[in-house]
C-alpha cells in the first residue's frame, strides 16, 4: 500500500508539473500572439502614415 501511495504521489506530481508547464507555455504563447498583433497594428499605422506623407509630398511638388 505504501509503495502504491508513493507511485500515485509521483504520478500526481508529474501531472501537476506538466499542467503548470502548459499554463506557462500558454501565457508565453498569448504574450507572443499579443506582441505579434501589436506589431501588425503598428505596421499598418506606419504604412498609412507613410502613404499620407507621400501623398502630401506629391501635392507640395505639384503645387
C-alpha angles and dihedrals in degrees: 000000000000094000089047090055091050090049092048090047091052091050090048092051090048092051090047090050092049090046093052089046090053091050090050092047090048091054091048090048091048090049092050090047090049092049091046092052089046090053091049089050092047090047091053091050090047092051090048092051091046091050092049091046093052089046091053091045091052091051091051091051093049094048 
